[in-house]
Amino acid sequence: MPKRILITGMSGLIGGLLKEHLTSQGEYELSALNRSVVKDVPTHSADISNLDKIRPAFENIDTVVHLAAYLGSDSFEEQLPTNIVGTYNVFEAARLAGIKRVVYASSGSTVRGVEHTYPYKEIANGQYSAVKGPIPLVTHKDVRPGGVYGATKVWGEALARHFSDAYNMSMLCVRIGSVTEADKPSDPRQKSIYLSHKDVCQILQLSIDAPDELKFDVFLATSNNRWSYRDLEHPRNVLGYIPNSSAEDI
């Protein structure tokens, strides 16, 4: 039987990439929770800020991939309906439907605040000659959000931890790096945190298919970039994630 996967925010860039990738595998039955209809996929059209209206989308689903997010203004008022209330609603709708796994699209913005300090500031600015010695890697255990958006993603990770502990759900958080439509970095900072189309699909699929006994974890996700400061050993050891791309290959 194919795994029945509900993807929120499928009309976005990453949602579209994941849709095409999983469809090509032939092992998944996809549906979308989206405000607009997604072509060629059964779509439940609703806003995730309304729990009652989204609940029907979660019936007969095995795994939820929660990609929907507000990426515009960094004001709390605009972040609140989608990134705070909406994330809670998605997790709660999954719980009420008896779904045992949610893959949460967190963000590298949960640790972007380190770029105020050496050597991460120099790396983000492309001042590589100023970086002396090995780069101390930021790991999945570190938290230093960049902006309100990053803080909402930290909250989402904490909420995922709660749902895992309280309801025995598998809640896996992926701190996604910079995925661009052109599939290449456009500035020195993106050169550090670049995540290719192939690699973002790989780590999300690995999270979907991870062992049932993996109840909670957080994974940093970038491609194999020369100047990355984000640790990839943890997702390699737990998920088997081995990035195929690097910013230097572009």
N, CA and C of each residue as an Amber inpcrd file, in Angstrom:
protein
   750
   0.8360000  -1.1910000   0.0000000   0.0000000   0.0000000   0.0000000
   0.8800000   1.2530000   0.0000000   0.5950000   2.2120000  -0.8730000
   1.3730000   3.4520000  -0.8680000   1.1200000   4.2500000   0.4060000
   2.1320000   4.9660000   0.8630000   1.9530000   5.8580000   2.0020000
   1.1040000   7.0420000   1.5750000   0.1360000   7.3750000   2.4140000
  -0.7570000   8.5060000   2.1240000  -0.1870000   9.7470000   2.8020000
   0.2680000  10.6860000   1.9720000   0.9940000  11.8610000   2.4520000
   0.1630000  13.1130000   2.2050000  -0.0900000  13.8640000   3.2720000
  -0.7200000  15.1760000   3.1530000   0.3590000  16.2400000   3.2520000
   0.4170000  17.1220000   2.2580000   1.4080000  18.1990000   2.2400000
   0.6830000  19.5340000   2.3440000   1.0140000  20.3100000   3.3780000
   0.4830000  21.6660000   3.4680000   1.4020000  22.5940000   2.6840000
   0.8280000  23.6150000   2.0570000   1.6510000  24.5530000   1.2930000
   2.2550000  23.9560000   0.0450000   1.5480000  23.0570000  -0.6150000
   2.0980000  22.4000000  -1.7960000   2.2690000  23.3500000  -2.9700000
   1.5740000  24.4750000  -2.9700000   1.6980000  25.4190000  -4.0820000
   2.9720000  26.2540000  -3.9990000   3.6990000  26.1660000  -2.8830000
   4.9630000  26.8790000  -2.7550000   6.0870000  26.1870000  -3.4960000
   7.2590000  26.8180000  -3.4900000   8.4060000  26.2760000  -4.2230000
   8.7740000  24.8790000  -3.7380000   9.0030000  24.7280000  -2.4410000
   9.4180000  23.4280000  -1.9150000   8.2910000  22.4160000  -2.0320000
   7.0640000  22.8500000  -1.8090000   5.9300000  21.9430000  -1.9630000
   5.8200000  21.3900000  -3.3700000   6.0440000  22.2440000  -4.3610000
   6.0050000  21.7810000  -5.7480000   7.1340000  20.8220000  -6.0710000
   8.3260000  21.1130000  -5.5520000   9.4660000  20.2110000  -5.7630000
   9.2050000  18.8480000  -5.1300000   8.6800000  18.8580000  -3.8990000
   8.4220000  17.6020000  -3.2040000   7.3110000  16.8170000  -3.8910000
   6.3180000  17.5200000  -4.3760000   5.2380000  16.8560000  -5.1160000
   5.7890000  16.0850000  -6.3090000   6.6030000  16.7330000  -7.1280000
   7.1530000  16.0830000  -8.3140000   8.0820000  14.9280000  -7.9380000
   8.8820000  15.1350000  -6.9010000   9.8270000  14.1070000  -6.4800000
   9.1020000  12.8600000  -5.9810000   8.1460000  13.0360000  -5.0800000
   7.4490000  11.8800000  -4.5170000   6.5740000  11.1890000  -5.5610000
   5.9780000  11.9650000  -6.4510000   5.1650000  11.3700000  -7.5190000
   6.0130000  10.4620000  -8.3920000   7.2530000  10.8700000  -8.6530000
   8.1350000  10.0720000  -9.5160000   8.5490000   8.7610000  -8.8680000
   8.4310000   8.6790000  -7.5370000   8.8330000   7.4600000  -6.8310000
   7.7980000   6.3480000  -6.9540000   6.5360000   6.7150000  -7.1210000
   5.4760000   5.7260000  -7.2620000   5.1100000   4.9970000  -5.9860000
   5.5640000   5.4890000  -4.8310000   5.3280000   4.8110000  -3.5550000
   4.4320000   5.6130000  -2.6140000   3.9090000   6.7260000  -3.0910000
   3.1730000   7.6290000  -2.2190000   1.8710000   8.0630000  -2.8830000
   0.8740000   8.2450000  -2.0520000  -0.4030000   8.7920000  -2.5030000
  -0.5310000  10.1810000  -1.8960000  -0.4740000  11.2100000  -2.7300000
  -0.3760000  12.5750000  -2.2480000  -1.7260000  13.2850000  -2.2230000
  -1.8760000  14.1450000  -1.2290000  -2.9820000  15.0970000  -1.2020000
  -2.4480000  16.4070000  -0.6370000  -3.1880000  17.4840000  -0.8840000
  -2.7150000  18.8130000  -0.5070000  -3.7150000  19.5090000   0.3980000
  -3.1870000  20.2190000   1.3770000  -3.9640000  21.1940000   2.1440000
  -3.4240000  22.5480000   1.7520000  -4.2360000  23.3160000   1.0300000
  -3.7330000  24.5110000   0.3690000  -4.8800000  25.4980000   0.2120000
  -4.5750000  26.7690000   0.2470000  -5.6420000  27.7490000   0.0310000
  -6.1100000  27.7510000  -1.4220000  -5.1930000  27.4580000  -2.3600000
  -5.5630000  27.3540000  -3.7690000  -5.4580000  25.9010000  -4.2090000
  -6.1710000  25.5520000  -5.2670000  -6.1810000  24.1810000  -5.7610000
  -4.8350000  23.8490000  -6.4020000  -4.2970000  22.6860000  -6.0820000
  -3.0430000  22.2120000  -6.6620000  -3.3690000  21.2630000  -7.8130000
  -2.8170000  21.5390000  -8.9710000  -3.1080000  20.7560000 -10.1690000
  -2.6820000  19.3010000  -9.9930000  -3.5470000  18.4010000 -10.3940000
  -3.2790000  16.9580000 -10.4480000  -3.1690000  16.2910000  -9.0820000
  -3.5450000  16.9840000  -8.0250000  -3.4940000  16.4060000  -6.6840000
  -4.8020000  16.7240000  -5.9610000  -5.4190000  15.7520000  -5.2870000
  -6.6150000  16.0560000  -4.4870000  -6.2840000  17.1420000  -3.4640000
  -7.0570000  18.2190000  -3.4960000  -6.7530000  19.3850000  -2.6650000
  -7.9240000  19.7110000  -1.7510000  -7.6150000  19.8690000  -0.4700000
  -8.5820000  20.4180000   0.4780000  -8.2380000  21.8900000   0.6440000
  -9.1110000  22.7660000   0.1640000  -8.8320000  24.1980000   0.1660000
  -9.3210000  24.8280000   1.4650000  -8.3890000  25.2760000   2.2760000
  -8.7260000  25.9310000   3.5370000  -7.4820000  26.6320000   4.0550000
  -7.6940000  27.5650000   4.9670000  -6.6030000  28.2880000   5.6060000
  -6.2600000  27.5840000   6.9100000  -4.9830000  27.3340000   7.1480000
  -4.5950000  26.5650000   8.3330000  -4.8380000  27.3310000   9.6310000
  -5.2170000  28.5810000   9.5570000  -5.5470000  29.3240000  10.7740000
  -6.9020000  28.9150000  11.3420000  -7.6550000  28.0770000  10.5990000
  -8.9790000  27.6320000  11.0550000  -8.9610000  26.1200000  11.2480000
  -8.9140000  25.6780000  12.4890000  -8.7890000  24.2540000  12.7880000
  -9.9710000  23.4470000  12.2600000 -11.1610000  23.9080000  12.4850000
 -12.3440000  23.1380000  12.0750000 -12.3830000  22.9240000  10.5680000
 -11.9690000  23.9230000   9.8180000 -12.0490000  23.8220000   8.3600000
 -10.9650000  22.9280000   7.7600000  -9.8490000  22.7660000   8.4610000
  -8.7790000  21.9350000   7.8910000  -8.8810000  20.4750000   8.3040000
  -9.6350000  20.1610000   9.3360000  -9.6380000  18.8010000   9.8690000
  -9.9940000  17.7150000   8.8430000 -10.9430000  17.9540000   7.9180000
 -11.2550000  16.8910000   6.9480000 -10.0640000  16.4650000   6.0880000
  -9.0860000  17.3420000   5.8860000  -7.9230000  17.0090000   5.0510000
  -7.0640000  15.9160000   5.6730000  -7.2030000  15.6940000   6.9640000
  -6.3260000  14.7750000   7.6840000  -6.9080000  13.3610000   7.7980000
  -8.0910000  13.1550000   7.2870000  -8.6980000  11.8290000   7.3640000
  -7.9710000  10.8530000   6.4360000  -7.6990000   9.6480000   6.9520000
  -7.0610000   8.5670000   6.1780000  -5.6810000   8.9600000   5.6460000
  -4.9230000   9.6470000   6.4670000  -3.5640000  10.0840000   6.1090000
  -2.5640000   9.3660000   7.0120000  -1.4200000   8.9780000   6.4380000
  -0.3660000   8.3330000   7.2240000   0.6440000   9.3310000   7.7810000
   1.0360000  10.3020000   6.9470000   2.0800000  11.2570000   7.3410000
   1.7260000  12.6410000   6.8120000   1.9900000  13.6440000   7.6380000
   1.7930000  15.0370000   7.2370000   3.1570000  15.6910000   7.0620000
   3.3390000  16.4160000   5.9620000   4.5180000  17.2610000   5.7680000
   4.0290000  18.7080000   5.8090000   4.4010000  19.3910000   6.8690000
   3.8830000  20.7520000   7.0860000   4.8730000  21.7800000   6.5500000
   4.6030000  22.2400000   5.3250000   5.4540000  23.2210000   4.6630000
   4.8670000  24.6300000   4.6780000   3.5660000  24.7550000   4.8740000
   2.9210000  26.0620000   4.7930000   3.5250000  27.0110000   5.8270000
   3.8580000  28.2190000   5.3880000   4.4450000  29.2130000   6.2890000
   4.2730000  30.5900000   5.6900000   4.2810000  31.5990000   6.5480000
   4.2510000  32.9870000   6.0930000   5.6850000  33.5010000   6.0400000
   6.1150000  33.9490000   4.8640000   7.4990000  34.3560000   4.6520000
   7.6410000  35.8410000   4.3450000   6.5690000  36.6050000   4.5590000
   6.6050000  38.0150000   4.1990000   7.1820000  38.8820000   5.3020000
   6.4290000  39.8900000   5.7110000   6.8680000  40.8140000   6.7420000
   7.2660000  40.0680000   8.0110000   8.2450000  40.6070000   8.7350000
   8.7020000  39.9750000   9.9760000   7.9200000  40.4740000  11.1890000
   6.7760000  41.1050000  10.9560000   5.9710000  41.5810000  12.0860000
   5.2550000  40.4090000  12.7450000   5.1270000  40.4630000  14.0580000
   4.4740000  39.3820000  14.7900000   3.0200000  39.2190000  14.3580000
   2.3400000  40.3350000  14.1360000   0.9220000  40.2690000  13.7770000
   0.7100000  39.4940000  12.4790000   1.6290000  39.6200000  11.5330000
   1.4810000  38.9190000  10.2640000   1.9980000  37.4870000  10.3310000
   2.9410000  37.2230000  11.2200000   3.4360000  35.8670000  11.4120000
   2.4460000  34.9940000  12.1860000   1.6890000  35.6180000  13.0630000
   0.8460000  34.8860000  14.0200000  -0.1530000  33.9110000  13.3960000
  -0.9880000  34.3040000  12.4210000  -2.0400000  33.3890000  11.9530000
  -1.5210000  32.0960000  11.3380000  -0.4270000  32.1690000  10.5910000
   0.0790000  30.9840000   9.8880000   1.1440000  30.2510000  10.6870000
   2.1740000  30.9730000  11.1230000   3.3400000  30.3100000  11.7070000
   3.1500000  29.9030000  13.1570000   2.2380000  30.5560000  13.8610000
   1.9590000  30.1870000  15.2570000   0.6470000  29.4160000  15.3430000
  -0.4650000  30.0910000  15.0420000  -1.7770000  29.4430000  15.1410000
  -1.8940000  28.3070000  14.1300000  -1.4650000  28.5630000  12.9130000
  -1.5940000  27.5480000  11.8710000  -0.7830000  26.3020000  12.1590000
   0.4220000  26.4760000  12.6700000   1.2460000  25.3040000  13.0030000
   0.5990000  24.4940000  14.1170000   0.0990000  25.1760000  15.1410000
  -0.6200000  24.4410000  16.2010000  -1.7930000  23.6720000  15.6010000
  -2.5550000  24.3090000  14.7240000  -3.7370000  23.6600000  14.1480000
  -3.3700000  22.4200000  13.3390000  -2.2920000  22.5000000  12.5800000
  -1.8550000  21.3400000  11.7870000  -1.4690000  20.1890000  12.7090000
  -0.6950000  20.4720000  13.7290000  -0.2960000  19.4210000  14.6720000
  -1.5220000  18.8320000  15.3730000  -2.4390000  19.7040000  15.7940000
  -3.6250000  19.2400000  16.5240000  -4.5590000  18.4440000  15.6120000
  -4.7330000  18.8860000  14.3750000  -5.5710000  18.1300000  13.4340000
  -4.9730000  16.7570000  13.1710000  -3.6370000  16.6780000  13.0860000
  -2.9760000  15.3860000  12.9110000  -3.2220000  14.4940000  14.1250000
  -3.1130000  15.0620000  15.3040000  -3.3580000  14.2850000  16.5260000
  -4.7880000  13.7710000  16.5710000  -5.7340000  14.6230000  16.2960000
  -7.1500000  14.2360000  16.3550000  -7.4740000  13.1490000  15.3350000
  -6.7350000  13.1340000  14.2130000  -6.9700000  12.1330000  13.1720000
  -6.2020000  10.8350000  13.4300000  -5.4130000  10.7990000  14.5000000
  -4.6440000   9.5920000  14.8010000  -3.3960000   9.4180000  13.9600000
  -2.9230000  10.4920000  13.3390000  -1.7150000  10.4260000  12.5100000
  -0.4940000  10.3770000  13.4230000   0.4260000   9.4820000  13.1100000
   1.5570000   9.2530000  13.9990000   2.8440000   9.9720000  13.6050000
   2.8950000  10.5540000  12.4150000   4.1200000  11.2860000  12.0250000
   3.7880000  12.6020000  11.3480000   4.4730000  13.6490000  11.8060000
   4.4370000  14.9510000  11.1530000   5.8750000  15.3690000  10.8840000
   6.1670000  15.7290000   9.6410000   7.4600000  16.3090000   9.2790000
   7.2540000  17.8140000   9.1900000   7.9130000  18.5390000  10.0740000
   7.7230000  19.9840000  10.1970000   8.8590000  20.7270000   9.5000000
   8.4980000  21.5640000   8.5500000   9.4950000  22.3920000   7.8640000
   9.8560000  23.5630000   8.7550000  10.8980000  23.3600000   9.5570000
  11.4650000  24.4520000  10.3310000  12.4090000  25.2240000   9.4030000
  13.3140000  25.9660000   9.9700000  14.1400000  26.8580000   9.1460000
  15.5060000  27.0680000   9.7700000  16.4910000  27.3010000   8.9190000
  17.7960000  27.7240000   9.3980000  17.7470000  29.0590000  10.1160000
  16.6300000  29.7760000   9.9830000  16.4730000  31.0330000  10.7210000
  16.4040000  30.8150000  12.2270000  16.2360000  29.5620000  12.6580000
  16.2800000  29.2610000  14.0870000  17.6710000  29.4910000  14.6710000
  18.6870000  29.5020000  13.8090000  20.0570000  29.7320000  14.2750000
  20.7260000  30.9010000  13.5460000  19.9840000  31.6140000  12.7410000
  20.5770000  32.6900000  11.9450000  21.1970000  33.7850000  12.8110000
  20.7590000  33.9050000  14.0400000  21.3010000  34.9300000  14.9250000
  22.7880000  34.8020000  15.1810000  23.3520000  33.6170000  14.9630000
  24.8060000  33.4740000  15.1680000  25.5850000  34.3230000  14.1740000
  24.9290000  34.7430000  13.0990000  25.6150000  35.5430000  12.0860000
  25.9130000  36.9670000  12.5560000  25.5560000  37.2700000  13.8020000
  25.9870000  38.5300000  14.4110000  27.3900000  38.4140000  14.9900000
  27.9310000  37.1960000  15.0300000  29.1950000  36.9640000  15.7200000
  30.2180000  36.3000000  14.7920000  31.4940000  36.3970000  15.1930000
  32.5840000  35.7200000  14.4780000  32.4920000  34.2230000  14.7460000
  32.7800000  33.3710000  13.7350000  33.1700000  33.6650000  12.3460000
  31.9930000  33.6570000  11.3820000  30.7910000  33.4850000  11.9400000
  29.6150000  33.3110000  11.0800000  29.2590000  34.6030000  10.3410000
  29.4880000  35.7350000  10.9890000  29.2450000  37.0230000  10.3270000
  30.1470000  37.1730000   9.1100000  31.4170000  36.8320000   9.2680000
  32.3710000  36.9350000   8.1620000  32.0050000  35.9750000   7.0300000
  31.5760000  34.7750000   7.3830000  31.1770000  33.8010000   6.3610000
  29.9640000  34.3150000   5.5900000  28.9690000  34.8370000   6.3100000
  27.7590000  35.3360000   5.6520000  28.0560000  36.5110000   4.7320000
  29.0950000  37.2780000   5.0700000  29.4710000  38.4340000   4.2490000
  30.4980000  38.0940000   3.1760000  30.9080000  36.8210000   3.1110000
  31.8870000  36.4240000   2.1090000  33.3000000  36.8650000   2.4160000
  33.5920000  37.2000000   3.6680000  34.9280000  37.6450000   4.0630000
  35.7440000  36.4390000   4.5370000  36.0080000  35.5380000   3.6160000
  36.5920000  34.2520000   3.9750000  38.0290000  34.3790000   4.4990000
  38.7650000  35.3790000   4.0270000  40.1540000  35.5410000   4.4650000
  40.2400000  35.9140000   5.9410000  39.1310000  36.4020000   6.5050000
  39.1240000  36.7910000   7.9140000  38.8350000  35.6230000   8.8410000
  38.5020000  34.4680000   8.2740000  38.1780000  33.2870000   9.0720000
  39.4500000  32.4770000   9.2780000  39.8720000  32.3700000  10.5170000
  41.1070000  31.6740000  10.8520000  40.7820000  30.3640000  11.5870000
  41.3320000  29.2760000  11.0930000  41.1560000  27.9980000  11.7620000
  39.8310000  27.3380000  11.4370000  39.5620000  26.2010000  12.0680000
  38.3210000  25.4600000  11.8060000  37.0890000  26.2680000  12.2050000
  35.9970000  26.0490000  11.4940000  34.7340000  26.7170000  11.7940000
  33.9800000  25.9000000  12.8430000  33.6660000  26.4780000  14.0160000
  32.8530000  25.7540000  15.0020000  31.4380000  25.5700000  14.4370000
  31.0430000  24.3380000  14.2190000  29.7590000  24.0880000  13.5740000
  28.5890000  24.3170000  14.5270000  27.5570000  24.9340000  14.0060000
  26.2850000  25.0700000  14.7190000  25.5360000  23.7520000  14.5650000
  24.9770000  23.2320000  15.6380000  24.3070000  21.9390000  15.5900000
  22.8100000  22.0740000  15.8170000  22.1170000  20.9390000  15.7150000
  20.6700000  20.8960000  15.9150000  20.2660000  21.2510000  17.3380000
  21.2130000  21.2560000  18.2580000  20.9170000  21.6080000  19.6510000
  20.9850000  23.1070000  19.8980000  21.5120000  23.8600000  18.9370000
  21.6730000  25.3070000  19.1030000  20.4130000  26.0450000  18.7020000
  20.1430000  27.1260000  19.4130000  19.0070000  28.0030000  19.1050000
  19.4620000  29.4440000  19.2590000  19.3550000  30.2020000  18.1850000
  19.5920000  31.6480000  18.2260000  18.8640000  32.2490000  17.0260000
  17.5590000  32.4770000  17.1820000  16.7510000  32.8460000  16.0190000
  17.1150000  34.2010000  15.4320000  16.9340000  34.2850000  14.1260000
  17.0870000  35.5340000  13.4220000  15.7110000  36.1040000  13.1090000
  15.2830000  37.1180000  13.8480000  14.0070000  37.7640000  13.5860000
  12.8190000  37.0280000  14.1800000  11.6630000  37.6420000  14.0250000
  10.4170000  37.0510000  14.5250000  10.1230000  35.7470000  13.7970000
  10.3800000  35.7140000  12.4910000  10.1450000  34.4790000  11.7320000
  10.9350000  33.3160000  12.3250000  12.2330000  33.5270000  12.5830000
  13.0430000  32.4810000  13.1850000  12.5020000  32.0630000  14.5400000
  12.0190000  33.0340000  15.3190000  11.4620000  32.7200000  16.6310000
  10.1890000  31.8770000  16.5040000   9.3740000  32.1430000  15.4850000
   8.1610000  31.3230000  15.3130000   8.5280000  29.8850000  14.9770000
   9.6300000  29.7040000  14.2740000  10.0560000  28.3470000  13.9310000
  10.6260000  27.6190000  15.1600000  11.2980000  28.3520000  16.0380000
  11.7320000  27.7620000  17.3030000  10.5140000  27.3090000  18.1030000
   9.4780000  28.1490000  18.1210000   8.2340000  27.7840000  18.8150000
   7.6250000  26.5330000  18.2020000   7.6390000  26.4340000  16.8800000
   7.1070000  25.2470000  16.2180000   7.8630000  23.9890000  16.6130000
   9.1910000  24.0900000  16.7330000   9.9760000  22.9470000  17.1740000
   9.6310000  22.5570000  18.6070000   9.4760000  23.5570000  19.4770000
   9.1070000  23.2800000  20.8610000   7.7220000  22.6420000  20.9440000
   6.8080000  23.1160000  20.1200000   5.4700000  22.5370000  20.0840000
   5.5240000  21.0930000  19.5910000   6.3710000  20.8320000  18.6020000
   6.5440000  19.4650000  18.1090000   7.0640000  18.5510000  19.2160000
   8.0030000  19.0470000  20.0110000   8.5150000  18.2760000  21.1460000
   7.3810000  17.9310000  22.1110000   6.5240000  18.9010000  22.3940000
   5.3820000  18.6740000  23.2830000   4.4420000  17.6070000  22.7280000
   4.1100000  17.7020000  21.4490000   3.1940000  16.7260000  20.8550000
   3.8020000  15.3280000  20.8670000   5.0970000  15.2410000  20.6640000
   5.7540000  13.9450000  20.7070000   5.6900000  13.3490000  22.1110000
   6.0090000  14.1610000  23.1080000   6.0170000  13.6830000  24.4910000
   4.6170000  13.3640000  25.0030000   3.6730000  14.2390000  24.7070000
   2.3370000  14.1090000  25.2880000   1.4710000  13.0800000  24.5780000
   1.6800000  12.9070000  23.2600000   0.7620000  12.0840000  22.4820000
   1.4510000  10.9450000  21.7380000   2.7340000  10.7180000  22.0150000
   3.4780000   9.6200000  21.3990000   3.4720000   9.7040000  19.8770000
   3.5470000  10.9170000  19.3550000   3.6320000  11.1360000  17.9200000
   5.0940000  11.2940000  17.5080000   5.3940000  10.9240000  16.2730000
   6.7130000  11.1480000  15.7120000   6.7210000  12.5200000  15.0470000
   7.5000000  13.4390000  15.6120000   7.5260000  14.8200000  15.1450000
   8.9670000  15.1540000  14.7530000   9.2310000  15.2400000  13.4620000
  10.5800000  15.4610000  12.9520000  10.6780000  16.8500000  12.3320000
  11.6420000  17.6310000  12.7900000  11.7850000  19.0250000  12.3770000
  13.0180000  19.1800000  11.4800000  12.8320000  19.7610000  10.3130000
  13.9250000  19.9520000   9.3560000  14.1790000  21.4480000   9.2060000
  15.3630000  21.8820000   9.6440000  15.7410000  23.2880000   9.5360000
  16.2810000  23.5580000   8.1290000  15.3730000  23.9050000   7.2500000
  15.6760000  24.0190000   5.8230000  16.5400000  25.2460000   5.5490000
  17.5800000  25.0420000   4.7380000  18.4640000  26.1310000   4.3260000
  17.8380000  26.9500000   3.2090000  18.6570000  27.5640000   2.3920000
  18.1880000  28.4640000   1.3390000  17.9060000  27.6890000   0.0510000
  16.6100000  27.5260000  -0.2370000  16.1690000  26.8830000  -1.4760000
  15.6600000  27.9820000  -2.4000000  16.2820000  28.1360000  -3.5550000
  15.9170000  29.2080000  -4.4700000  15.2820000  28.6410000  -5.7330000
  14.4500000  29.4420000  -6.3560000  13.7840000  29.0010000  -7.5770000
  14.8000000  28.6670000  -8.6650000  15.8780000  29.4470000  -8.7430000
  16.9080000  29.2160000  -9.7580000  17.8200000  28.0480000  -9.4010000
  17.6840000  27.5220000  -8.1990000  18.5010000  26.4050000  -7.7100000
  19.9870000  26.7510000  -7.6950000  20.2910000  27.9690000  -7.2660000
  21.6870000  28.3830000  -7.1050000  21.7360000  29.5690000  -6.1490000
  22.8510000  29.7320000  -5.4420000  22.9760000  30.8740000  -4.5250000
  23.1650000  32.1700000  -5.2930000  22.6580000  33.2590000  -4.7050000
  22.7550000  34.5520000  -5.3910000  23.6500000  35.5450000  -4.6540000
  24.1500000  35.1790000  -3.4640000  25.0240000  36.0620000  -2.6990000
  25.8780000  35.2110000  -1.7600000  26.8840000  35.8090000  -1.1160000
  27.7680000  35.0200000  -0.2550000  27.0300000  34.2820000   0.8560000
  26.0320000  34.9070000   1.4590000  25.3100000  34.2290000   2.5380000
  24.6170000  32.9780000   2.0160000  23.9370000  33.0930000   0.8850000
  23.2770000  31.9250000   0.3060000  24.2940000  30.8610000  -0.0940000
  25.5040000  31.2700000  -0.4220000  26.5440000  30.2920000  -0.7550000
  26.8610000  29.4010000   0.4360000  26.6830000  29.9320000   1.6360000
  26.9200000  29.1590000   2.8440000  25.7520000  28.2360000   3.1770000
  24.5200000  28.7010000   2.9830000  23.3440000  27.9660000   3.4650000
  22.5210000  27.3600000   2.3260000  23.0730000  27.3570000   1.1280000
  22.3870000  26.8180000  -0.0530000  21.9370000  25.3780000   0.1620000
  20.6980000  25.0980000  -0.2390000  20.1370000  23.7490000  -0.2230000
  19.5040000  23.5040000  -1.5830000  20.0390000  22.5580000  -2.3280000
  19.5790000  22.3290000  -3.6980000  18.2020000  21.6970000  -3.7310000
  17.5740000  21.7610000  -4.8850000  16.2650000  21.1340000  -5.0790000
  16.3300000  19.6400000  -4.7680000  17.3600000  18.9740000  -5.2650000
  17.4990000  17.5370000  -5.0250000  17.6920000  17.2290000  -3.5490000
  18.4960000  18.0470000  -2.8800000  18.8050000  17.7580000  -1.4860000
  17.6430000  18.0370000  -0.5510000  16.8540000  19.0880000  -0.8120000
  15.7020000  19.3370000   0.0540000  14.6860000  18.2120000  -0.0920000
  14.5030000  17.7230000  -1.2980000  13.5850000  16.5940000  -1.4970000
  14.1260000  15.3310000  -0.8240000  15.4450000  15.1400000  -0.8910000
  16.0320000  13.9600000  -0.2610000  15.7810000  13.9440000   1.2390000
  16.0790000  15.0640000   1.9250000  15.9620000  15.0360000   3.3860000
  14.5030000  14.9740000   3.8320000  13.6010000  15.5560000   3.0680000
  12.1860000  15.4520000   3.4230000  11.6790000  14.0250000   3.2160000
  12.0960000  13.3790000   2.1360000  11.6930000  11.9850000   1.9200000
  12.2770000  11.0740000   2.9930000  13.5330000  11.2970000   3.3580000
  14.1400000  10.5010000   4.4210000  13.3910000  10.6810000   5.7370000
  12.9130000  11.8760000   5.9950000  12.1360000  12.1290000   7.2110000
  10.7880000  11.4210000   7.1600000  10.1520000  11.4360000   6.0040000
   8.8890000  10.7240000   5.8300000   9.0660000   9.2350000   6.1110000
  10.1570000   8.6740000   5.6320000  10.3820000   7.2270000   5.6910000
  11.2190000   6.7830000   6.8890000  11.5420000   7.6780000   7.8000000
  12.3660000   7.3220000   8.9590000  11.6610000   6.2650000   9.8110000
  12.4110000   5.4940000  10.5820000  11.8020000   4.4520000  11.4160000
  10.7290000   4.9990000  12.3550000   9.7060000   4.2070000  12.5830000
   8.5900000   4.6320000  13.4290000   9.0450000   4.9930000  14.8330000
  10.0910000   4.3380000  15.3260000  10.5290000   4.5660000  16.7020000
  11.2490000   5.9010000  16.8920000  11.5550000   6.5920000  15.7990000
  12.1560000   7.9270000  15.9110000  11.0400000   8.9170000  16.2350000
  10.9520000   9.3070000  17.4960000   9.8010000  10.0830000  17.9600000
   9.9810000  11.5960000  17.8700000  11.2130000  12.0580000  17.9980000
  11.4440000  13.4970000  17.8730000  12.8970000  13.7330000  17.5020000
  13.1130000  14.6720000  16.5970000  14.4760000  15.0910000  16.2940000
  14.4310000  16.3800000  15.4830000  15.5860000  17.0190000  15.4230000
  15.7630000  18.2500000  14.6640000  16.9730000  18.0580000  13.7670000
  16.8390000  18.4390000  12.4920000  17.9080000  18.2510000  11.5220000
  18.1980000  19.5510000  10.7880000  19.4490000  19.9640000  10.7880000
  19.8730000  21.0530000   9.9220000  20.0150000  20.5160000   8.5020000
  19.6490000  21.3250000   7.5260000  19.6700000  20.8540000   6.1360000
  20.2500000  21.9150000   5.2200000  21.4440000  21.6540000   4.7370000
  22.0320000  22.4240000   3.6460000  22.6470000  21.4180000   2.6770000
  23.1000000  21.9030000   1.5490000  23.8980000  21.0620000   0.6750000
  25.3330000  21.0320000   1.2050000  26.2000000  20.3150000   0.5300000
  27.5730000  20.1180000   1.0040000  28.4410000  21.3000000   0.5770000
  28.2040000  22.4500000   1.2020000  28.8390000  23.6960000   0.8030000
  30.1770000  23.8960000   1.5220000  31.1510000  24.4020000   0.8070000
  32.4830000  24.6110000   1.3790000  32.4330000  25.4900000   2.6170000
  31.6250000  26.5430000   2.6030000  31.6030000  27.5020000   3.6990000
  30.3590000  27.3720000   4.5750000  29.7510000  26.2150000   4.5860000
  28.6200000  25.9950000   5.4910000  29.1080000  25.9380000   6.9350000
  28.3380000  26.5130000   7.8350000  28.6630000  26.4250000   9.2630000
  27.6620000  25.5510000  10.0140000  26.7560000  24.9050000   9.2910000
  25.7070000  24.1050000   9.9220000  26.0440000  22.6160000   9.8260000
  25.9770000  21.9440000  10.9480000  26.3800000  20.5440000  11.0460000
  25.4580000  19.6290000  10.2520000  26.0560000  18.7380000   9.4570000
  25.2960000  17.7560000   8.6900000  25.5520000  16.3310000   9.1530000
  26.4050000  16.1530000  10.1640000  26.6750000  14.8090000  10.6480000
  25.4560000  14.1970000  11.3280000  24.7030000  15.0150000  12.0330000
  23.5200000  14.4800000  12.7190000  22.4870000  13.9310000  11.7380000
  22.0640000  14.6840000  10.7040000  21.1320000  14.0820000   9.7480000
  21.7230000  12.9050000   8.9780000  23.0500000  12.9180000   8.7860000
  23.6970000  11.7700000   8.1370000  23.5800000  10.5270000   9.0280000
  23.8830000  10.6860000  10.3050000  23.8980000   9.5430000  11.2170000
  22.5010000   8.9990000  11.4960000  21.5140000   9.8820000  11.5910000
  20.1670000   9.4530000  11.9750000  19.3210000   9.0740000  10.7640000
  19.3960000   9.8790000   9.7000000  18.5330000   9.6730000   8.5320000
  19.2550000   9.0390000   7.3490000  20.5720000   9.1290000   7.3250000
  21.3100000   8.7020000   6.1400000  21.3800000   9.7800000   5.0770000
  21.2270000  11.0490000   5.4890000  21.2390000  12.1650000   4.5420000
  22.6620000  12.4530000   4.0740000  22.8920000  12.3170000   2.7790000
  24.1790000  12.6360000   2.1590000  23.8890000  13.5780000   0.9910000
  24.1480000  14.8800000   1.1600000  23.8070000  15.8270000   0.0880000
  24.5420000  15.5200000  -1.2070000  23.8220000  15.7050000  -2.3030000
  24.3810000  15.4530000  -3.6320000  25.0030000  16.6960000  -4.2630000
  24.6980000  17.8490000  -3.7070000  25.0690000  19.1140000  -4.3430000
  25.9520000  19.9350000  -3.4290000  26.5560000  20.9730000  -4.0010000
  27.2590000  21.9880000  -3.2130000  27.1980000  23.3060000  -3.9700000
  27.2930000  24.3950000  -3.2100000  27.2660000  25.7110000  -3.8290000
  28.4290000  25.8910000  -4.8050000  29.5420000  25.2320000  -4.5220000
  30.7360000  25.3710000  -5.3470000  30.5820000  24.6950000  -6.7000000
  29.5880000  23.8090000  -6.8280000  29.3610000  23.1310000  -8.1110000
  28.5860000  24.0230000  -9.0810000  28.0140000  25.1050000  -8.5890000
  27.1580000  25.9370000  -9.4420000  28.0330000  26.7890000 -10.3570000
